[in-house]
Every structure is written in C-alpha cells, then in structure tokens.
Amino acid sequence: MNTLTRLGLGPMGQLEVRLARGDSASTLVLTPACSNGGLPLMEALQQRRSQREFATHGIA
C-alpha cells in the first residue's frame, strides 16, 4: 500500500495486513443449479413485488 493510499484511508490505512491463522473451513460442495423449468427471467422480474406497511398515525 503506497503513502497516498494510506493518507486517503486515514487511520484505516495504517492497519497492517496479517495472514489468517488456524485451520481453514472445509470445502463445501454445492449441488449444481437447476437451470430448467421456472419462469423466464423477464417474467419473474415483472412479477416481483415489495410489500410494506406504514403507520398512518404518529408522524410529526
């Protein structure tokens, strides 16, 4: 890390990089993604909805 980067980061730029110690997590093997069936992407995006509830009282 150069001096300019350290100055830009302020106190955070003064931190030293340390390698991780100890045992690493074991490798997790994921099942392959299912790529058949389901909705086409654009149709799925059109059907997305966010549902929120807002209080109608107590707003100053």
mmCIF file of the N, C-alpha and C atoms, coordinates in Angstrom:
data_MODEL
# 
_entry.id   MODEL 
# 
loop_
_atom_site.group_PDB 
_atom_site.id 
_atom_site.type_symbol 
_atom_site.label_atom_id 
_atom_site.label_alt_id 
_atom_site.label_comp_id 
_atom_site.label_asym_id 
_atom_site.label_entity_id 
_atom_site.label_seq_id 
_atom_site.pdbx_PDB_ins_code 
_atom_site.Cartn_x 
_atom_site.Cartn_y 
_atom_site.Cartn_z 
_atom_site.occupancy 
_atom_site.B_iso_or_equiv 
_atom_site.pdbx_formal_charge 
_atom_site.auth_seq_id 
_atom_site.auth_comp_id 
_atom_site.auth_asym_id 
_atom_site.auth_atom_id 
_atom_site.pdbx_PDB_model_num 
ATOM 1   N N  . MET A 1 1  ? 0.861   -1.165  0.000   1.00 0.00 ? 1  MET A N  1 
ATOM 2   C CA . MET A 1 1  ? 0.000   0.000   0.000   1.00 0.00 ? 1  MET A CA 1 
ATOM 3   C C  . MET A 1 1  ? 0.906   1.226   0.000   1.00 0.00 ? 1  MET A C  1 
ATOM 4   N N  . ASN A 1 2  ? 0.663   2.136   -0.922  1.00 0.00 ? 2  ASN A N  1 
ATOM 5   C CA . ASN A 1 2  ? 1.532   3.298   -1.009  1.00 0.00 ? 2  ASN A CA 1 
ATOM 6   C C  . ASN A 1 2  ? 1.084   4.406   -0.050  1.00 0.00 ? 2  ASN A C  1 
ATOM 7   N N  . THR A 1 3  ? 1.901   5.432   0.078   1.00 0.00 ? 3  THR A N  1 
ATOM 8   C CA . THR A 1 3  ? 1.647   6.520   1.024   1.00 0.00 ? 3  THR A CA 1 
ATOM 9   C C  . THR A 1 3  ? 0.353   7.262   0.695   1.00 0.00 ? 3  THR A C  1 
ATOM 10  N N  . LEU A 1 4  ? 0.089   7.493   -0.585  1.00 0.00 ? 4  LEU A N  1 
ATOM 11  C CA . LEU A 1 4  ? -1.119  8.208   -0.982  1.00 0.00 ? 4  LEU A CA 1 
ATOM 12  C C  . LEU A 1 4  ? -2.369  7.436   -0.565  1.00 0.00 ? 4  LEU A C  1 
ATOM 13  N N  . THR A 1 5  ? -2.328  6.137   -0.732  1.00 0.00 ? 5  THR A N  1 
ATOM 14  C CA . THR A 1 5  ? -3.466  5.307   -0.309  1.00 0.00 ? 5  THR A CA 1 
ATOM 15  C C  . THR A 1 5  ? -3.635  5.365   1.199   1.00 0.00 ? 5  THR A C  1 
ATOM 16  N N  . ARG A 1 6  ? -2.536  5.305   1.938   1.00 0.00 ? 6  ARG A N  1 
ATOM 17  C CA . ARG A 1 6  ? -2.608  5.381   3.397   1.00 0.00 ? 6  ARG A CA 1 
ATOM 18  C C  . ARG A 1 6  ? -3.191  6.717   3.846   1.00 0.00 ? 6  ARG A C  1 
ATOM 19  N N  . LEU A 1 7  ? -2.788  7.804   3.196   1.00 0.00 ? 7  LEU A N  1 
ATOM 20  C CA . LEU A 1 7  ? -3.326  9.119   3.553   1.00 0.00 ? 7  LEU A CA 1 
ATOM 21  C C  . LEU A 1 7  ? -4.822  9.186   3.245   1.00 0.00 ? 7  LEU A C  1 
ATOM 22  N N  . GLY A 1 8  ? -5.211  8.626   2.123   1.00 0.00 ? 8  GLY A N  1 
ATOM 23  C CA . GLY A 1 8  ? -6.624  8.633   1.742   1.00 0.00 ? 8  GLY A CA 1 
ATOM 24  C C  . GLY A 1 8  ? -7.481  7.835   2.702   1.00 0.00 ? 8  GLY A C  1 
ATOM 25  N N  . LEU A 1 9  ? -6.951  6.754   3.218   1.00 0.00 ? 9  LEU A N  1 
ATOM 26  C CA . LEU A 1 9  ? -7.706  5.910   4.142   1.00 0.00 ? 9  LEU A CA 1 
ATOM 27  C C  . LEU A 1 9  ? -7.627  6.402   5.585   1.00 0.00 ? 9  LEU A C  1 
ATOM 28  N N  . GLY A 1 10 ? -6.738  7.335   5.878   1.00 0.00 ? 10 GLY A N  1 
ATOM 29  C CA . GLY A 1 10 ? -6.612  7.842   7.239   1.00 0.00 ? 10 GLY A CA 1 
ATOM 30  C C  . GLY A 1 10 ? -6.152  6.748   8.177   1.00 0.00 ? 10 GLY A C  1 
ATOM 31  N N  . PRO A 1 11 ? -6.744  6.695   9.379   1.00 0.00 ? 11 PRO A N  1 
ATOM 32  C CA . PRO A 1 11 ? -6.331  5.685   10.363  1.00 0.00 ? 11 PRO A CA 1 
ATOM 33  C C  . PRO A 1 11 ? -6.458  4.254   9.833   1.00 0.00 ? 11 PRO A C  1 
ATOM 34  N N  . MET A 1 12 ? -7.449  4.025   8.977   1.00 0.00 ? 12 MET A N  1 
ATOM 35  C CA . MET A 1 12 ? -7.622  2.684   8.441   1.00 0.00 ? 12 MET A CA 1 
ATOM 36  C C  . MET A 1 12 ? -6.430  2.291   7.574   1.00 0.00 ? 12 MET A C  1 
ATOM 37  N N  . GLY A 1 13 ? -5.806  3.263   6.911   1.00 0.00 ? 13 GLY A N  1 
ATOM 38  C CA . GLY A 1 13 ? -4.663  2.987   6.063   1.00 0.00 ? 13 GLY A CA 1 
ATOM 39  C C  . GLY A 1 13 ? -3.418  2.621   6.837   1.00 0.00 ? 13 GLY A C  1 
ATOM 40  N N  . GLN A 1 14 ? -3.450  2.798   8.138   1.00 0.00 ? 14 GLN A N  1 
ATOM 41  C CA . GLN A 1 14 ? -2.299  2.476   8.965   1.00 0.00 ? 14 GLN A CA 1 
ATOM 42  C C  . GLN A 1 14 ? -2.339  1.034   9.473   1.00 0.00 ? 14 GLN A C  1 
ATOM 43  N N  . LEU A 1 15 ? -3.415  0.341   9.188   1.00 0.00 ? 15 LEU A N  1 
ATOM 44  C CA . LEU A 1 15 ? -3.528  -1.046  9.625   1.00 0.00 ? 15 LEU A CA 1 
ATOM 45  C C  . LEU A 1 15 ? -2.565  -1.920  8.850   1.00 0.00 ? 15 LEU A C  1 
ATOM 46  N N  . GLU A 1 16 ? -2.027  -2.914  9.501   1.00 0.00 ? 16 GLU A N  1 
ATOM 47  C CA . GLU A 1 16 ? -1.118  -3.845  8.849   1.00 0.00 ? 16 GLU A CA 1 
ATOM 48  C C  . GLU A 1 16 ? -1.894  -5.070  8.391   1.00 0.00 ? 16 GLU A C  1 
ATOM 49  N N  . VAL A 1 17 ? -1.514  -5.579  7.253   1.00 0.00 ? 17 VAL A N  1 
ATOM 50  C CA . VAL A 1 17 ? -2.138  -6.782  6.729   1.00 0.00 ? 17 VAL A CA 1 
ATOM 51  C C  . VAL A 1 17 ? -1.530  -7.978  7.440   1.00 0.00 ? 17 VAL A C  1 
ATOM 52  N N  . ARG A 1 18 ? -2.393  -8.847  7.941   1.00 0.00 ? 18 ARG A N  1 
ATOM 53  C CA . ARG A 1 18 ? -1.922  -10.069 8.605   1.00 0.00 ? 18 ARG A CA 1 
ATOM 54  C C  . ARG A 1 18 ? -2.586  -11.267 7.946   1.00 0.00 ? 18 ARG A C  1 
ATOM 55  N N  . LEU A 1 19 ? -1.826  -12.299 7.767   1.00 0.00 ? 19 LEU A N  1 
ATOM 56  C CA . LEU A 1 19 ? -2.384  -13.513 7.203   1.00 0.00 ? 19 LEU A CA 1 
ATOM 57  C C  . LEU A 1 19 ? -3.236  -14.221 8.246   1.00 0.00 ? 19 LEU A C  1 
ATOM 58  N N  . ALA A 1 20 ? -4.267  -14.895 7.787   1.00 0.00 ? 20 ALA A N  1 
ATOM 59  C CA . ALA A 1 20 ? -5.128  -15.643 8.691   1.00 0.00 ? 20 ALA A CA 1 
ATOM 60  C C  . ALA A 1 20 ? -4.366  -16.821 9.273   1.00 0.00 ? 20 ALA A C  1 
ATOM 61  N N  . ARG A 1 21 ? -4.694  -17.172 10.489  1.00 0.00 ? 21 ARG A N  1 
ATOM 62  C CA . ARG A 1 21 ? -4.053  -18.301 11.155  1.00 0.00 ? 21 ARG A CA 1 
ATOM 63  C C  . ARG A 1 21 ? -5.092  -19.354 11.487  1.00 0.00 ? 21 ARG A C  1 
ATOM 64  N N  . GLY A 1 22 ? -4.621  -20.552 11.688  1.00 0.00 ? 22 GLY A N  1 
ATOM 65  C CA . GLY A 1 22 ? -5.512  -21.624 12.102  1.00 0.00 ? 22 GLY A CA 1 
ATOM 66  C C  . GLY A 1 22 ? -6.012  -22.429 10.912  1.00 0.00 ? 22 GLY A C  1 
ATOM 67  N N  . ASP A 1 23 ? -6.915  -23.329 11.210  1.00 0.00 ? 23 ASP A N  1 
ATOM 68  C CA . ASP A 1 23 ? -7.456  -24.207 10.177  1.00 0.00 ? 23 ASP A CA 1 
ATOM 69  C C  . ASP A 1 23 ? -8.466  -23.443 9.334   1.00 0.00 ? 23 ASP A C  1 
ATOM 70  N N  . SER A 1 24 ? -8.424  -23.705 8.060   1.00 0.00 ? 24 SER A N  1 
ATOM 71  C CA . SER A 1 24 ? -9.412  -23.088 7.174   1.00 0.00 ? 24 SER A CA 1 
ATOM 72  C C  . SER A 1 24 ? -10.676 -23.933 7.185   1.00 0.00 ? 24 SER A C  1 
ATOM 73  N N  . ALA A 1 25 ? -11.758 -23.316 6.776   1.00 0.00 ? 25 ALA A N  1 
ATOM 74  C CA . ALA A 1 25 ? -13.023 -24.043 6.698   1.00 0.00 ? 25 ALA A CA 1 
ATOM 75  C C  . ALA A 1 25 ? -12.910 -25.101 5.617   1.00 0.00 ? 25 ALA A C  1 
ATOM 76  N N  . SER A 1 26 ? -13.585 -26.214 5.827   1.00 0.00 ? 26 SER A N  1 
ATOM 77  C CA . SER A 1 26 ? -13.549 -27.263 4.817   1.00 0.00 ? 26 SER A CA 1 
ATOM 78  C C  . SER A 1 26 ? -14.302 -26.788 3.570   1.00 0.00 ? 26 SER A C  1 
ATOM 79  N N  . THR A 1 27 ? -13.961 -27.374 2.445   1.00 0.00 ? 27 THR A N  1 
ATOM 80  C CA . THR A 1 27 ? -14.609 -27.003 1.193   1.00 0.00 ? 27 THR A CA 1 
ATOM 81  C C  . THR A 1 27 ? -16.028 -27.541 1.179   1.00 0.00 ? 27 THR A C  1 
ATOM 82  N N  . LEU A 1 28 ? -16.956 -26.689 0.800   1.00 0.00 ? 28 LEU A N  1 
ATOM 83  C CA . LEU A 1 28 ? -18.353 -27.077 0.733   1.00 0.00 ? 28 LEU A CA 1 
ATOM 84  C C  . LEU A 1 28 ? -18.723 -27.287 -0.723  1.00 0.00 ? 28 LEU A C  1 
ATOM 85  N N  . VAL A 1 29 ? -19.136 -28.489 -1.071  1.00 0.00 ? 29 VAL A N  1 
ATOM 86  C CA . VAL A 1 29 ? -19.511 -28.793 -2.446  1.00 0.00 ? 29 VAL A CA 1 
ATOM 87  C C  . VAL A 1 29 ? -21.002 -28.520 -2.605  1.00 0.00 ? 29 VAL A C  1 
ATOM 88  N N  . LEU A 1 30 ? -21.326 -27.628 -3.536  1.00 0.00 ? 30 LEU A N  1 
ATOM 89  C CA . LEU A 1 30 ? -22.722 -27.282 -3.786  1.00 0.00 ? 30 LEU A CA 1 
ATOM 90  C C  . LEU A 1 30 ? -23.287 -28.140 -4.907  1.00 0.00 ? 30 LEU A C  1 
ATOM 91  N N  . THR A 1 31 ? -24.578 -28.399 -4.828  1.00 0.00 ? 31 THR A N  1 
ATOM 92  C CA . THR A 1 31 ? -25.232 -29.120 -5.918  1.00 0.00 ? 31 THR A CA 1 
ATOM 93  C C  . THR A 1 31 ? -25.363 -28.173 -7.104  1.00 0.00 ? 31 THR A C  1 
ATOM 94  N N  . PRO A 1 32 ? -25.366 -28.685 -8.314  1.00 0.00 ? 32 PRO A N  1 
ATOM 95  C CA . PRO A 1 32 ? -25.500 -27.816 -9.485  1.00 0.00 ? 32 PRO A CA 1 
ATOM 96  C C  . PRO A 1 32 ? -26.843 -27.082 -9.459  1.00 0.00 ? 32 PRO A C  1 
ATOM 97  N N  . ALA A 1 33 ? -26.844 -25.863 -9.964  1.00 0.00 ? 33 ALA A N  1 
ATOM 98  C CA . ALA A 1 33 ? -28.081 -25.076 -10.027 1.00 0.00 ? 33 ALA A CA 1 
ATOM 99  C C  . ALA A 1 33 ? -29.031 -25.710 -11.030 1.00 0.00 ? 33 ALA A C  1 
ATOM 100 N N  . CYS A 1 34 ? -30.303 -25.651 -10.723 1.00 0.00 ? 34 CYS A N  1 
ATOM 101 C CA . CYS A 1 34 ? -31.320 -26.176 -11.628 1.00 0.00 ? 34 CYS A CA 1 
ATOM 102 C C  . CYS A 1 34 ? -31.556 -25.112 -12.703 1.00 0.00 ? 34 CYS A C  1 
ATOM 103 N N  . SER A 1 35 ? -31.248 -25.451 -13.928 1.00 0.00 ? 35 SER A N  1 
ATOM 104 C CA . SER A 1 35 ? -31.362 -24.456 -14.993 1.00 0.00 ? 35 SER A CA 1 
ATOM 105 C C  . SER A 1 35 ? -32.538 -24.710 -15.924 1.00 0.00 ? 35 SER A C  1 
ATOM 106 N N  . ASN A 1 36 ? -33.367 -25.681 -15.592 1.00 0.00 ? 36 ASN A N  1 
ATOM 107 C CA . ASN A 1 36 ? -34.545 -25.907 -16.435 1.00 0.00 ? 36 ASN A CA 1 
ATOM 108 C C  . ASN A 1 36 ? -35.804 -25.681 -15.608 1.00 0.00 ? 36 ASN A C  1 
ATOM 109 N N  . GLY A 1 37 ? -36.877 -25.318 -16.274 1.00 0.00 ? 37 GLY A N  1 
ATOM 110 C CA . GLY A 1 37 ? -38.127 -25.052 -15.578 1.00 0.00 ? 37 GLY A CA 1 
ATOM 111 C C  . GLY A 1 37 ? -38.134 -23.656 -14.991 1.00 0.00 ? 37 GLY A C  1 
ATOM 112 N N  . GLY A 1 38 ? -39.202 -23.317 -14.317 1.00 0.00 ? 38 GLY A N  1 
ATOM 113 C CA . GLY A 1 38 ? -39.304 -21.995 -13.722 1.00 0.00 ? 38 GLY A CA 1 
ATOM 114 C C  . GLY A 1 38 ? -39.730 -20.957 -14.738 1.00 0.00 ? 38 GLY A C  1 
ATOM 115 N N  . LEU A 1 39 ? -39.779 -19.715 -14.274 1.00 0.00 ? 39 LEU A N  1 
ATOM 116 C CA . LEU A 1 39 ? -40.204 -18.615 -15.136 1.00 0.00 ? 39 LEU A CA 1 
ATOM 117 C C  . LEU A 1 39 ? -39.029 -18.050 -15.926 1.00 0.00 ? 39 LEU A C  1 
ATOM 118 N N  . PRO A 1 40 ? -39.313 -17.518 -17.108 1.00 0.00 ? 40 PRO A N  1 
ATOM 119 C CA . PRO A 1 40 ? -38.266 -16.758 -17.789 1.00 0.00 ? 40 PRO A CA 1 
ATOM 120 C C  . PRO A 1 40 ? -37.895 -15.544 -16.943 1.00 0.00 ? 40 PRO A C  1 
ATOM 121 N N  . LEU A 1 41 ? -36.665 -15.098 -17.049 1.00 0.00 ? 41 LEU A N  1 
ATOM 122 C CA . LEU A 1 41 ? -36.155 -14.030 -16.197 1.00 0.00 ? 41 LEU A CA 1 
ATOM 123 C C  . LEU A 1 41 ? -37.016 -12.778 -16.248 1.00 0.00 ? 41 LEU A C  1 
ATOM 124 N N  . MET A 1 42 ? -37.340 -12.293 -17.428 1.00 0.00 ? 42 MET A N  1 
ATOM 125 C CA . MET A 1 42 ? -38.088 -11.031 -17.535 1.00 0.00 ? 42 MET A CA 1 
ATOM 126 C C  . MET A 1 42 ? -39.480 -11.165 -16.910 1.00 0.00 ? 42 MET A C  1 
ATOM 127 N N  . GLU A 1 43 ? -40.103 -12.302 -17.046 1.00 0.00 ? 43 GLU A N  1 
ATOM 128 C CA . GLU A 1 43 ? -41.421 -12.519 -16.445 1.00 0.00 ? 43 GLU A CA 1 
ATOM 129 C C  . GLU A 1 43 ? -41.320 -12.542 -14.917 1.00 0.00 ? 43 GLU A C  1 
ATOM 130 N N  . ALA A 1 44 ? -40.285 -13.174 -14.409 1.00 0.00 ? 44 ALA A N  1 
ATOM 131 C CA . ALA A 1 44 ? -40.073 -13.219 -12.962 1.00 0.00 ? 44 ALA A CA 1 
ATOM 132 C C  . ALA A 1 44 ? -39.842 -11.805 -12.421 1.00 0.00 ? 44 ALA A C  1 
ATOM 133 N N  . LEU A 1 45 ? -39.068 -11.001 -13.139 1.00 0.00 ? 45 LEU A N  1 
ATOM 134 C CA . LEU A 1 45 ? -38.827 -9.622  -12.704 1.00 0.00 ? 45 LEU A CA 1 
ATOM 135 C C  . LEU A 1 45 ? -40.101 -8.798  -12.715 1.00 0.00 ? 45 LEU A C  1 
ATOM 136 N N  . GLN A 1 46 ? -40.983 -9.017  -13.706 1.00 0.00 ? 46 GLN A N  1 
ATOM 137 C CA . GLN A 1 46 ? -42.246 -8.284  -13.764 1.00 0.00 ? 46 GLN A CA 1 
ATOM 138 C C  . GLN A 1 46 ? -43.169 -8.652  -12.606 1.00 0.00 ? 46 GLN A C  1 
ATOM 139 N N  . GLN A 1 47 ? -43.063 -9.863  -12.103 1.00 0.00 ? 47 GLN A N  1 
ATOM 140 C CA . GLN A 1 47 ? -43.959 -10.314 -11.037 1.00 0.00 ? 47 GLN A CA 1 
ATOM 141 C C  . GLN A 1 47 ? -43.455 -9.951  -9.639  1.00 0.00 ? 47 GLN A C  1 
ATOM 142 N N  . ARG A 1 48 ? -42.241 -9.428  -9.545  1.00 0.00 ? 48 ARG A N  1 
ATOM 143 C CA . ARG A 1 48 ? -41.696 -9.064  -8.225  1.00 0.00 ? 48 ARG A CA 1 
ATOM 144 C C  . ARG A 1 48 ? -42.519 -7.953  -7.591  1.00 0.00 ? 48 ARG A C  1 
ATOM 145 N N  . ARG A 1 49 ? -42.714 -8.042  -6.311  1.00 0.00 ? 49 ARG A N  1 
ATOM 146 C CA . ARG A 1 49 ? -43.440 -7.016  -5.567  1.00 0.00 ? 49 ARG A CA 1 
ATOM 147 C C  . ARG A 1 49 ? -42.812 -6.869  -4.190  1.00 0.00 ? 49 ARG A C  1 
ATOM 148 N N  . SER A 1 50 ? -42.767 -5.642  -3.699  1.00 0.00 ? 50 SER A N  1 
ATOM 149 C CA . SER A 1 50 ? -42.354 -5.377  -2.323  1.00 0.00 ? 50 SER A CA 1 
ATOM 150 C C  . SER A 1 50 ? -43.602 -5.009  -1.548  1.00 0.00 ? 50 SER A C  1 
ATOM 151 N N  . GLN A 1 51 ? -43.773 -5.598  -0.388  1.00 0.00 ? 51 GLN A N  1 
ATOM 152 C CA . GLN A 1 51 ? -44.934 -5.282  0.437   1.00 0.00 ? 51 GLN A CA 1 
ATOM 153 C C  . GLN A 1 51 ? -44.452 -4.661  1.726   1.00 0.00 ? 51 GLN A C  1 
ATOM 154 N N  . ARG A 1 52 ? -44.902 -3.443  1.966   1.00 0.00 ? 52 ARG A N  1 
ATOM 155 C CA . ARG A 1 52 ? -44.528 -2.734  3.184   1.00 0.00 ? 52 ARG A CA 1 
ATOM 156 C C  . ARG A 1 52 ? -45.785 -2.157  3.810   1.00 0.00 ? 52 ARG A C  1 
ATOM 157 N N  . GLU A 1 53 ? -45.716 -2.000  5.096   1.00 0.00 ? 53 GLU A N  1 
ATOM 158 C CA . GLU A 1 53 ? -46.819 -1.353  5.802   1.00 0.00 ? 53 GLU A CA 1 
ATOM 159 C C  . GLU A 1 53 ? -46.265 -0.125  6.496   1.00 0.00 ? 53 GLU A C  1 
ATOM 160 N N  . PHE A 1 54 ? -46.986 0.980   6.386   1.00 0.00 ? 54 PHE A N  1 
ATOM 161 C CA . PHE A 1 54 ? -46.564 2.216   7.003   1.00 0.00 ? 54 PHE A CA 1 
ATOM 162 C C  . PHE A 1 54 ? -47.637 2.675   7.986   1.00 0.00 ? 54 PHE A C  1 
ATOM 163 N N  . ALA A 1 55 ? -47.172 3.219   9.107   1.00 0.00 ? 55 ALA A N  1 
ATOM 164 C CA . ALA A 1 55 ? -48.108 3.743   10.116  1.00 0.00 ? 55 ALA A CA 1 
ATOM 165 C C  . ALA A 1 55 ? -48.779 4.990   9.568   1.00 0.00 ? 55 ALA A C  1 
ATOM 166 N N  . THR A 1 56 ? -50.080 5.139   9.842   1.00 0.00 ? 56 THR A N  1 
ATOM 167 C CA . THR A 1 56 ? -50.808 6.329   9.380   1.00 0.00 ? 56 THR A CA 1 
ATOM 168 C C  . THR A 1 56 ? -50.923 7.366   10.491  1.00 0.00 ? 56 THR A C  1 
ATOM 169 N N  . HIS A 1 57 ? -50.443 7.035   11.680  1.00 0.00 ? 57 HIS A N  1 
ATOM 170 C CA . HIS A 1 57 ? -50.507 7.975   12.796  1.00 0.00 ? 57 HIS A CA 1 
ATOM 171 C C  . HIS A 1 57 ? -49.123 8.114   13.424  1.00 0.00 ? 57 HIS A C  1 
ATOM 172 N N  . GLY A 1 58 ? -48.958 9.143   14.224  1.00 0.00 ? 58 GLY A N  1 
ATOM 173 C CA . GLY A 1 58 ? -47.708 9.347   14.954  1.00 0.00 ? 58 GLY A CA 1 
ATOM 174 C C  . GLY A 1 58 ? -46.607 9.975   14.122  1.00 0.00 ? 58 GLY A C  1 
ATOM 175 N N  . ILE A 1 59 ? -46.940 10.448  12.944  1.00 0.00 ? 59 ILE A N  1 
ATOM 176 C CA . ILE A 1 59 ? -45.939 11.091  12.109  1.00 0.00 ? 59 ILE A CA 1 
ATOM 177 C C  . ILE A 1 59 ? -45.963 12.584  12.390  1.00 0.00 ? 59 ILE A C  1 
ATOM 178 N N  . ALA A 1 60 ? -44.821 13.141  12.803  1.00 0.00 ? 60 ALA A N  1 
ATOM 179 C CA . ALA A 1 60 ? -44.781 14.567  13.140  1.00 0.00 ? 60 ALA A CA 1 
ATOM 180 C C  . ALA A 1 60 ? -44.310 15.398  11.990  1.00 0.00 ? 60 ALA A C  1 
# 
